[in-house]
Amino acid sequence: MNVLVDENLTPSLVQRLAAKGVAAVHVAHIGMPGATDPEVWTYAYGARPDRRR
């Protein structure tokens, strides 16, 4: 399971999840601080602008 942690949650949650074997990344760590909810959802579901279809 991969988890994208939104900015309303602490970035330290990434390390806590990793300790439990869950791959996670915080939006601030991928250059998305201040992103809107639709932008986060788009990234999370793989329709990122940098990915060509």
PDB file of N, CA, C, O and CB in Angstrom:
ATOM      1  N   MET A   1       0.848  -1.169   0.000  1.00  0.00           N
ATOM      2  CA  MET A   1       0.000   0.000   0.000  1.00  0.00           C
ATOM      3  C   MET A   1       0.898   1.237   0.000  1.00  0.00           C
ATOM      4  O   MET A   1       1.906   1.281   0.705  1.00  0.00           O
ATOM      5  CB  MET A   1      -0.967  -0.005   1.223  1.00  0.00           C
ATOM      6  N   ASN A   2       0.530   2.224  -0.784  1.00  0.00           N
ATOM      7  CA  ASN A   2       1.209   3.511  -0.810  1.00  0.00           C
ATOM      8  C   ASN A   2       0.242   4.569  -0.307  1.00  0.00           C
ATOM      9  O   ASN A   2      -0.932   4.584  -0.676  1.00  0.00           O
ATOM     10  CB  ASN A   2       1.725   3.854  -2.241  1.00  0.00           C
ATOM     11  N   VAL A   3       0.750   5.449   0.537  1.00  0.00           N
ATOM     12  CA  VAL A   3      -0.090   6.485   1.132  1.00  0.00           C
ATOM     13  C   VAL A   3       0.483   7.858   0.805  1.00  0.00           C
ATOM     14  O   VAL A   3       1.683   8.092   0.954  1.00  0.00           O
ATOM     15  CB  VAL A   3      -0.204   6.292   2.665  1.00  0.00           C
ATOM     16  N   LEU A   4      -0.370   8.749   0.366  1.00  0.00           N
ATOM     17  CA  LEU A   4       0.002  10.140   0.155  1.00  0.00           C
ATOM     18  C   LEU A   4      -0.596  10.929   1.320  1.00  0.00           C
ATOM     19  O   LEU A   4      -1.815  11.022   1.459  1.00  0.00           O
ATOM     20  CB  LEU A   4      -0.506  10.682  -1.249  1.00  0.00           C
ATOM     21  N   VAL A   5       0.269  11.488   2.144  1.00  0.00           N
ATOM     22  CA  VAL A   5      -0.165  12.197   3.354  1.00  0.00           C
ATOM     23  C   VAL A   5      -0.412  13.668   3.004  1.00  0.00           C
ATOM     24  O   VAL A   5       0.489  14.354   2.523  1.00  0.00           O
ATOM     25  CB  VAL A   5       0.904  12.067   4.499  1.00  0.00           C
ATOM     26  N   ASP A   6      -1.613  14.140   3.243  1.00  0.00           N
ATOM     27  CA  ASP A   6      -1.987  15.517   2.943  1.00  0.00           C
ATOM     28  C   ASP A   6      -1.356  16.472   3.946  1.00  0.00           C
ATOM     29  O   ASP A   6      -0.940  16.068   5.031  1.00  0.00           O
ATOM     30  CB  ASP A   6      -3.511  15.675   2.945  1.00  0.00           C
ATOM     31  N   GLU A   7      -1.290  17.746   3.567  1.00  0.00           N
ATOM     32  CA  GLU A   7      -0.590  18.715   4.401  1.00  0.00           C
ATOM     33  C   GLU A   7      -1.296  19.056   5.704  1.00  0.00           C
ATOM     34  O   GLU A   7      -0.706  19.707   6.567  1.00  0.00           O
ATOM     35  CB  GLU A   7      -0.381  19.955   3.633  1.00  0.00           C
ATOM     36  N   ASN A   8      -2.525  18.638   5.865  1.00  0.00           N
ATOM     37  CA  ASN A   8      -3.191  18.886   7.140  1.00  0.00           C
ATOM     38  C   ASN A   8      -2.738  17.889   8.211  1.00  0.00           C
ATOM     39  O   ASN A   8      -3.117  18.002   9.377  1.00  0.00           O
ATOM     40  CB  ASN A   8      -4.710  18.814   6.963  1.00  0.00           C
ATOM     41  N   LEU A   9      -1.926  16.915   7.801  1.00  0.00           N
ATOM     42  CA  LEU A   9      -1.359  15.946   8.734  1.00  0.00           C
ATOM     43  C   LEU A   9       0.143  16.188   8.846  1.00  0.00           C
ATOM     44  O   LEU A   9       0.776  16.669   7.906  1.00  0.00           O
ATOM     45  CB  LEU A   9      -1.654  14.485   8.276  1.00  0.00           C
ATOM     46  N   THR A  10       0.699  15.856   9.988  1.00  0.00           N
ATOM     47  CA  THR A  10       2.113  16.090  10.239  1.00  0.00           C
ATOM     48  C   THR A  10       3.005  15.231   9.340  1.00  0.00           C
ATOM     49  O   THR A  10       2.722  14.052   9.128  1.00  0.00           O
ATOM     50  CB  THR A  10       2.431  15.815  11.697  1.00  0.00           C
ATOM     51  N   PRO A  11       4.078  15.817   8.813  1.00  0.00           N
ATOM     52  CA  PRO A  11       5.010  15.032   7.999  1.00  0.00           C
ATOM     53  C   PRO A  11       5.632  13.860   8.760  1.00  0.00           C
ATOM     54  O   PRO A  11       6.059  12.885   8.142  1.00  0.00           O
ATOM     55  CB  PRO A  11       6.108  15.928   7.477  1.00  0.00           C
ATOM     56  N   SER A  12       5.688  13.940  10.073  1.00  0.00           N
ATOM     57  CA  SER A  12       6.262  12.835  10.857  1.00  0.00           C
ATOM     58  C   SER A  12       5.432  11.557  10.733  1.00  0.00           C
ATOM     59  O   SER A  12       5.902  10.476  11.085  1.00  0.00           O
ATOM     60  CB  SER A  12       6.373  13.235  12.331  1.00  0.00           C
ATOM     61  N   LEU A  13       4.228  11.674  10.245  1.00  0.00           N
ATOM     62  CA  LEU A  13       3.388  10.494  10.031  1.00  0.00           C
ATOM     63  C   LEU A  13       4.030   9.558   9.005  1.00  0.00           C
ATOM     64  O   LEU A  13       3.832   8.345   9.060  1.00  0.00           O
ATOM     65  CB  LEU A  13       1.976  10.912   9.564  1.00  0.00           C
ATOM     66  N   VAL A  14       4.797  10.121   8.072  1.00  0.00           N
ATOM     67  CA  VAL A  14       5.482   9.301   7.061  1.00  0.00           C
ATOM     68  C   VAL A  14       6.416   8.299   7.743  1.00  0.00           C
ATOM     69  O   VAL A  14       6.417   7.119   7.390  1.00  0.00           O
ATOM     70  CB  VAL A  14       6.282  10.200   6.072  1.00  0.00           C
ATOM     71  N   GLN A  15       7.205   8.752   8.709  1.00  0.00           N
ATOM     72  CA  GLN A  15       8.123   7.860   9.413  1.00  0.00           C
ATOM     73  C   GLN A  15       7.369   6.838  10.255  1.00  0.00           C
ATOM     74  O   GLN A  15       7.779   5.680  10.341  1.00  0.00           O
ATOM     75  CB  GLN A  15       9.069   8.666  10.297  1.00  0.00           C
ATOM     76  N   ARG A  16       6.287   7.254  10.865  1.00  0.00           N
ATOM     77  CA  ARG A  16       5.498   6.313  11.672  1.00  0.00           C
ATOM     78  C   ARG A  16       4.901   5.208  10.813  1.00  0.00           C
ATOM     79  O   ARG A  16       4.881   4.041  11.206  1.00  0.00           O
ATOM     80  CB  ARG A  16       4.381   7.052  12.413  1.00  0.00           C
ATOM     81  N   LEU A  17       4.416   5.590   9.637  1.00  0.00           N
ATOM     82  CA  LEU A  17       3.868   4.586   8.721  1.00  0.00           C
ATOM     83  C   LEU A  17       4.966   3.659   8.212  1.00  0.00           C
ATOM     84  O   LEU A  17       4.759   2.451   8.104  1.00  0.00           O
ATOM     85  CB  LEU A  17       3.159   5.264   7.538  1.00  0.00           C
ATOM     86  N   ALA A  18       6.133   4.221   7.897  1.00  0.00           N
ATOM     87  CA  ALA A  18       7.255   3.408   7.429  1.00  0.00           C
ATOM     88  C   ALA A  18       7.644   2.359   8.471  1.00  0.00           C
ATOM     89  O   ALA A  18       7.989   1.232   8.118  1.00  0.00           O
ATOM     90  CB  ALA A  18       8.462   4.301   7.101  1.00  0.00           C
ATOM     91  N   ALA A  19       7.589   2.724   9.736  1.00  0.00           N
ATOM     92  CA  ALA A  19       7.911   1.786  10.815  1.00  0.00           C
ATOM     93  C   ALA A  19       6.938   0.614  10.855  1.00  0.00           C
ATOM     94  O   ALA A  19       7.249  -0.454  11.382  1.00  0.00           O
ATOM     95  CB  ALA A  19       7.904   2.506  12.158  1.00  0.00           C
ATOM     96  N   LYS A  20       5.755   0.833  10.287  1.00  0.00           N
ATOM     97  CA  LYS A  20       4.741  -0.226  10.227  1.00  0.00           C
ATOM     98  C   LYS A  20       4.752  -0.948   8.878  1.00  0.00           C
ATOM     99  O   LYS A  20       3.921  -1.820   8.624  1.00  0.00           O
ATOM    100  CB  LYS A  20       3.352   0.360  10.489  1.00  0.00           C
ATOM    101  N   GLY A  21       5.708  -0.570   8.010  1.00  0.00           N
ATOM    102  CA  GLY A  21       5.814  -1.226   6.717  1.00  0.00           C
ATOM    103  C   GLY A  21       4.966  -0.619   5.613  1.00  0.00           C
ATOM    104  O   GLY A  21       4.754  -1.240   4.571  1.00  0.00           O
ATOM    105  N   VAL A  22       4.479   0.597   5.844  1.00  0.00           N
ATOM    106  CA  VAL A  22       3.622   1.262   4.859  1.00  0.00           C
ATOM    107  C   VAL A  22       4.443   2.348   4.146  1.00  0.00           C
ATOM    108  O   VAL A  22       5.025   3.221   4.789  1.00  0.00           O
ATOM    109  CB  VAL A  22       2.344   1.880   5.545  1.00  0.00           C
ATOM    110  N   ALA A  23       4.479   2.278   2.820  1.00  0.00           N
ATOM    111  CA  ALA A  23       5.181   3.296   2.035  1.00  0.00           C
ATOM    112  C   ALA A  23       4.333   4.556   2.004  1.00  0.00           C
ATOM    113  O   ALA A  23       3.155   4.513   1.648  1.00  0.00           O
ATOM    114  CB  ALA A  23       5.480   2.792   0.586  1.00  0.00           C
ATOM    115  N   ALA A  24       4.931   5.669   2.375  1.00  0.00           N
ATOM    116  CA  ALA A  24       4.177   6.927   2.426  1.00  0.00           C
ATOM    117  C   ALA A  24       5.073   8.086   2.039  1.00  0.00           C
ATOM    118  O   ALA A  24       6.294   8.025   2.177  1.00  0.00           O
ATOM    119  CB  ALA A  24       3.582   7.157   3.831  1.00  0.00           C
ATOM    120  N   VAL A  25       4.446   9.136   1.554  1.00  0.00           N
ATOM    121  CA  VAL A  25       5.130  10.378   1.232  1.00  0.00           C
ATOM    122  C   VAL A  25       4.199  11.531   1.580  1.00  0.00           C
ATOM    123  O   VAL A  25       2.984  11.439   1.401  1.00  0.00           O
ATOM    124  CB  VAL A  25       5.554  10.424  -0.274  1.00  0.00           C
ATOM    125  N   HIS A  26       4.777  12.609   2.074  1.00  0.00           N
ATOM    126  CA  HIS A  26       3.989  13.791   2.429  1.00  0.00           C
ATOM    127  C   HIS A  26       3.973  14.740   1.242  1.00  0.00           C
ATOM    128  O   HIS A  26       4.978  14.862   0.542  1.00  0.00           O
ATOM    129  CB  HIS A  26       4.564  14.497   3.698  1.00  0.00           C
ATOM    130  N   VAL A  27       2.853  15.415   1.000  1.00  0.00           N
ATOM    131  CA  VAL A  27       2.751  16.311  -0.151  1.00  0.00           C
ATOM    132  C   VAL A  27       3.838  17.381  -0.150  1.00  0.00           C
ATOM    133  O   VAL A  27       4.282  17.799  -1.219  1.00  0.00           O
ATOM    134  CB  VAL A  27       1.386  16.971  -0.174  1.00  0.00           C
ATOM    135  N   ALA A  28       4.271  17.826   1.007  1.00  0.00           N
ATOM    136  CA  ALA A  28       5.330  18.845   1.079  1.00  0.00           C
ATOM    137  C   ALA A  28       6.666  18.310   0.583  1.00  0.00           C
ATOM    138  O   ALA A  28       7.508  19.076   0.116  1.00  0.00           O
ATOM    139  CB  ALA A  28       5.481  19.351   2.512  1.00  0.00           C
ATOM    140  N   HIS A  29       6.862  16.997   0.682  1.00  0.00           N
ATOM    141  CA  HIS A  29       8.127  16.391   0.269  1.00  0.00           C
ATOM    142  C   HIS A  29       8.190  16.136  -1.231  1.00  0.00           C
ATOM    143  O   HIS A  29       9.247  15.776  -1.749  1.00  0.00           O
ATOM    144  CB  HIS A  29       8.344  15.095   1.010  1.00  0.00           C
ATOM    145  N   ILE A  30       7.091  16.313  -1.927  1.00  0.00           N
ATOM    146  CA  ILE A  30       7.074  16.091  -3.375  1.00  0.00           C
ATOM    147  C   ILE A  30       6.773  17.385  -4.128  1.00  0.00           C
ATOM    148  O   ILE A  30       6.373  17.366  -5.292  1.00  0.00           O
ATOM    149  CB  ILE A  30       6.039  15.019  -3.739  1.00  0.00           C
ATOM    150  N   GLY A  31       6.973  18.499  -3.443  1.00  0.00           N
ATOM    151  CA  GLY A  31       6.810  19.786  -4.102  1.00  0.00           C
ATOM    152  C   GLY A  31       5.378  20.233  -4.301  1.00  0.00           C
ATOM    153  O   GLY A  31       5.087  20.994  -5.224  1.00  0.00           O
ATOM    154  N   MET A  32       4.479  19.770  -3.445  1.00  0.00           N
ATOM    155  CA  MET A  32       3.076  20.140  -3.581  1.00  0.00           C
ATOM    156  C   MET A  32       2.499  20.863  -2.368  1.00  0.00           C
ATOM    157  O   MET A  32       1.305  20.727  -2.102  1.00  0.00           O
ATOM    158  CB  MET A  32       2.272  18.921  -3.848  1.00  0.00           C
ATOM    159  N   PRO A  33       3.301  21.628  -1.618  1.00  0.00           N
ATOM    160  CA  PRO A  33       2.685  22.341  -0.493  1.00  0.00           C
ATOM    161  C   PRO A  33       1.702  23.369  -1.036  1.00  0.00           C
ATOM    162  O   PRO A  33       1.993  24.061  -2.011  1.00  0.00           O
ATOM    163  CB  PRO A  33       3.767  23.031   0.400  1.00  0.00           C
ATOM    164  N   GLY A  34       0.563  23.464  -0.415  1.00  0.00           N
ATOM    165  CA  GLY A  34      -0.454  24.419  -0.854  1.00  0.00           C
ATOM    166  C   GLY A  34      -1.297  23.930  -2.005  1.00  0.00           C
ATOM    167  O   GLY A  34      -2.134  24.674  -2.516  1.00  0.00           O
ATOM    168  N   ALA A  35      -1.093  22.680  -2.431  1.00  0.00           N
ATOM    169  CA  ALA A  35      -1.885  22.134  -3.532  1.00  0.00           C
ATOM    170  C   ALA A  35      -3.350  22.020  -3.129  1.00  0.00           C
ATOM    171  O   ALA A  35      -3.672  21.771  -1.967  1.00  0.00           O
ATOM    172  CB  ALA A  35      -1.341  20.760  -3.961  1.00  0.00           C
ATOM    173  N   THR A  36      -4.217  22.203  -4.096  1.00  0.00           N
ATOM    174  CA  THR A  36      -5.651  22.047  -3.837  1.00  0.00           C
ATOM    175  C   THR A  36      -5.984  20.563  -3.718  1.00  0.00           C
ATOM    176  O   THR A  36      -5.205  19.706  -4.136  1.00  0.00           O
ATOM    177  CB  THR A  36      -6.499  22.712  -4.964  1.00  0.00           C
ATOM    178  N   ASP A  37      -7.140  20.272  -3.149  1.00  0.00           N
ATOM    179  CA  ASP A  37      -7.559  18.873  -3.039  1.00  0.00           C
ATOM    180  C   ASP A  37      -7.634  18.203  -4.414  1.00  0.00           C
ATOM    181  O   ASP A  37      -7.158  17.077  -4.555  1.00  0.00           O
ATOM    182  CB  ASP A  37      -8.921  18.782  -2.336  1.00  0.00           C
ATOM    183  N   PRO A  38      -8.214  18.851  -5.432  1.00  0.00           N
ATOM    184  CA  PRO A  38      -8.229  18.202  -6.754  1.00  0.00           C
ATOM    185  C   PRO A  38      -6.822  17.930  -7.304  1.00  0.00           C
ATOM    186  O   PRO A  38      -6.614  16.918  -7.974  1.00  0.00           O
ATOM    187  CB  PRO A  38      -8.996  19.069  -7.742  1.00  0.00           C
ATOM    188  N   GLU A  39      -5.867  18.804  -7.036  1.00  0.00           N
ATOM    189  CA  GLU A  39      -4.490  18.573  -7.485  1.00  0.00           C
ATOM    190  C   GLU A  39      -3.880  17.367  -6.773  1.00  0.00           C
ATOM    191  O   GLU A  39      -3.181  16.564  -7.390  1.00  0.00           O
ATOM    192  CB  GLU A  39      -3.625  19.826  -7.240  1.00  0.00           C
ATOM    193  N   VAL A  40      -4.142  17.245  -5.495  1.00  0.00           N
ATOM    194  CA  VAL A  40      -3.627  16.103  -4.722  1.00  0.00           C
ATOM    195  C   VAL A  40      -4.262  14.815  -5.231  1.00  0.00           C
ATOM    196  O   VAL A  40      -3.559  13.822  -5.422  1.00  0.00           O
ATOM    197  CB  VAL A  40      -3.911  16.284  -3.199  1.00  0.00           C
ATOM    198  N   TRP A  41      -5.545  14.807  -5.450  1.00  0.00           N
ATOM    199  CA  TRP A  41      -6.237  13.623  -5.971  1.00  0.00           C
ATOM    200  C   TRP A  41      -5.702  13.241  -7.344  1.00  0.00           C
ATOM    201  O   TRP A  41      -5.490  12.061  -7.623  1.00  0.00           O
ATOM    202  CB  TRP A  41      -7.750  13.873  -6.048  1.00  0.00           C
ATOM    203  N   THR A  42      -5.484  14.223  -8.193  1.00  0.00           N
ATOM    204  CA  THR A  42      -4.956  13.947  -9.527  1.00  0.00           C
ATOM    205  C   THR A  42      -3.578  13.301  -9.426  1.00  0.00           C
ATOM    206  O   THR A  42      -3.295  12.328 -10.124  1.00  0.00           O
ATOM    207  CB  THR A  42      -4.882  15.243 -10.362  1.00  0.00           C
ATOM    208  N   TYR A  43      -2.735  13.832  -8.573  1.00  0.00           N
ATOM    209  CA  TYR A  43      -1.411  13.250  -8.376  1.00  0.00           C
ATOM    210  C   TYR A  43      -1.530  11.822  -7.839  1.00  0.00           C
ATOM    211  O   TYR A  43      -0.877  10.905  -8.336  1.00  0.00           O
ATOM    212  CB  TYR A  43      -0.576  14.120  -7.412  1.00  0.00           C
ATOM    213  N   ALA A  44      -2.361  11.651  -6.833  1.00  0.00           N
ATOM    214  CA  ALA A  44      -2.500  10.348  -6.179  1.00  0.00           C
ATOM    215  C   ALA A  44      -3.006   9.275  -7.140  1.00  0.00           C
ATOM    216  O   ALA A  44      -2.641   8.107  -7.008  1.00  0.00           O
ATOM    217  CB  ALA A  44      -3.442  10.458  -4.991  1.00  0.00           C
ATOM    218  N   TYR A  45      -3.817   9.645  -8.072  1.00  0.00           N
ATOM    219  CA  TYR A  45      -4.376   8.673  -9.012  1.00  0.00           C
ATOM    220  C   TYR A  45      -3.603   8.580 -10.312  1.00  0.00           C
ATOM    221  O   TYR A  45      -4.067   7.958 -11.267  1.00  0.00           O
ATOM    222  CB  TYR A  45      -5.798   9.018  -9.311  1.00  0.00           C
ATOM    223  N   GLY A  46      -2.420   9.197 -10.361  1.00  0.00           N
ATOM    224  CA  GLY A  46      -1.517   8.981 -11.469  1.00  0.00           C
ATOM    225  C   GLY A  46      -1.731   9.814 -12.709  1.00  0.00           C
ATOM    226  O   GLY A  46      -1.078   9.568 -13.724  1.00  0.00           O
ATOM    227  N   ALA A  47      -2.611  10.784 -12.671  1.00  0.00           N
ATOM    228  CA  ALA A  47      -2.832  11.632 -13.843  1.00  0.00           C
ATOM    229  C   ALA A  47      -2.006  12.900 -13.725  1.00  0.00           C
ATOM    230  O   ALA A  47      -2.496  14.000 -13.982  1.00  0.00           O
ATOM    231  CB  ALA A  47      -4.330  11.978 -14.001  1.00  0.00           C
ATOM    232  N   ARG A  48      -0.744  12.738 -13.331  1.00  0.00           N
ATOM    233  CA  ARG A  48       0.135  13.879 -13.146  1.00  0.00           C
ATOM    234  C   ARG A  48       0.497  14.483 -14.490  1.00  0.00           C
ATOM    235  O   ARG A  48       0.603  13.769 -15.487  1.00  0.00           O
ATOM    236  CB  ARG A  48       1.398  13.474 -12.382  1.00  0.00           C
ATOM    237  N   PRO A  49       0.687  15.795 -14.522  1.00  0.00           N
ATOM    238  CA  PRO A  49       1.041  16.462 -15.774  1.00  0.00           C
ATOM    239  C   PRO A  49       2.349  15.944 -16.377  1.00  0.00           C
ATOM    240  O   PRO A  49       2.534  16.017 -17.592  1.00  0.00           O
ATOM    241  CB  PRO A  49       1.147  17.951 -15.543  1.00  0.00           C
ATOM    242  N   ASP A  50       3.260  15.420 -15.546  1.00  0.00           N
ATOM    243  CA  ASP A  50       4.543  14.941 -16.060  1.00  0.00           C
ATOM    244  C   ASP A  50       4.465  13.536 -16.645  1.00  0.00           C
ATOM    245  O   ASP A  50       5.449  13.039 -17.193  1.00  0.00           O
ATOM    246  CB  ASP A  50       5.572  14.968 -14.963  1.00  0.00           C
ATOM    247  N   ARG A  51       3.324  12.903 -16.537  1.00  0.00           N
ATOM    248  CA  ARG A  51       3.138  11.553 -17.043  1.00  0.00           C
ATOM    249  C   ARG A  51       2.313  11.594 -18.323  1.00  0.00           C
ATOM    250  O   ARG A  51       1.152  12.004 -18.307  1.00  0.00           O
ATOM    251  CB  ARG A  51       2.459  10.658 -15.986  1.00  0.00           C
ATOM    252  N   ARG A  52       2.904  11.176 -19.408  1.00  0.00           N
ATOM    253  CA  ARG A  52       2.174  11.193 -20.685  1.00  0.00           C
ATOM    254  C   ARG A  52       1.355   9.951 -20.848  1.00  0.00           C
ATOM    255  O   ARG A  52       1.745   8.870 -20.407  1.00  0.00           O
ATOM    256  CB  ARG A  52       3.129  11.334 -21.857  1.00  0.00           C
ATOM    257  N   ARG A  53       0.216  10.105 -21.484  1.00  0.00           N
ATOM    258  CA  ARG A  53      -0.666   8.951 -21.723  1.00  0.00           C
ATOM    259  C   ARG A  53      -0.600   8.544 -23.153  1.00  0.00           C
ATOM    260  O   ARG A  53      -1.269   7.592 -23.556  1.00  0.00           O
ATOM    261  CB  ARG A  53      -2.108   9.260 -21.340  1.00  0.00           C
TER     262      ARG A  53
END
